Amino acid sequence: MEIQSHPGIPIVFRHARVVLEDSIIEDGAVAIAGGIIADVGETSQVSTQGAVVINANGALLIPGLVDTHNDGVEREVNPRPRVGFSRPFAIANYARRAVAAGVTTSFHAVTFGNMVRNTRSVDEAVAITDAIREASTTGGIDHQVLHRCDVWSPDGIDNLFASMRRFQYQAMSLNDHTPGQGQYRNLDGLKGLWGEYRQSGYNMGNDDDRLAQLMHERAADTTTLPRVWGRAAEELSRETYVLSSHDDDTPEKVDQMASIGCTISEFPVTTEAAARAREHGMKIIVGAPNIVRGGSTTGNASALDLIKAGLADIICADYHSPSMLEAPFRVFDLGLRSLPESIAMVTRDAAHTFGMVDRGVIRTGMRADLALVVRTDGVAEATLVMRGGEIVHATRAGLMGVLPATALASRNGNATSFAERAVH
């Protein structure tokens, strides 16, 4: 289905539960003109003159989701060992999946490193980020990149910075997946993961021998980490960018990351590390699947426990976009945040932490990135999604929900039904 929303014509959402930063307008309206939010208020107060009208029928209207970390594109390019799809095709497929979950801005997490899985290499990272930059707004999403620096692949750092500096919003994370620390403190868990890779067709070698060799080599290497950390700090002093640590497991690790210039702790794996990040004033990101599933897949800190302790600011999709839409509702259901506060974790707080001050909030003058959301039987669904005033996704339920606008148009002669402009 192609939907024509006619950018030159104003659009007005009516009868929505409009989620603002600190409150909800129970029978609210939002007017959009030129891709920008032009008016917000009670339905009875917002004019529909000359506008396309969308009757929300009581659905929630929230800002479009801002995903600060998603592994999806790498998986779309190489869904299985020795299976590859063209990068433009993969990006378009990812966008269709993500926008259906209400995502309007996505930071694709792309690893600059030569990993044991042969689908991850510095050359492939360069090719993927080039394709993402060329894609721009493919599929109705603002495509950005979280440049993941594998700290044990120093040969990739020049390419990483060359790529990052070409993006409007520049973001990087420092990743260390050495066994015995970080996400892989539990070696048995790592062996299990490697076993899954082996079953999928990757040649991982003998687990015990490989682990012992890798841990010995990295413990003996006293130059690589200081070199990479120093380069990150040097670049930060030249021109600012968003720098995140990743999988922090100890307060001492957080201290080190903060000294380099990290302002975000992404997926802290212990409460102690998250608490130290808070002491440093760092923003803390947790993964939506951890919330929806009720815990970490690797036995690390529960995102819900961190939120309950006041040690989380942002929820990202990580590897599963649908969870990002559902997660804030789970947080609200458990009484850990108000609904506006929960929604802010996937919208405003994510956007503003990454320097995107033009989105993430329903307020006059902000970019019209919006999602109509209904929740049935504990499952949140985006029935209509708008990016920059353009409708980029709508379900059948979303289209049917706006049909009553036809009657409104016939009564007052001022409004044009959205349904009349939908091309099936």
Summary of the structure (lengths in Angstrom):
residues: 424
radius of gyration: 22.5
end to end distance: 5.2
largest distance: 78.2
contacts: 1517
relative contact order: 0.17
helix: 39%
strand: 26%
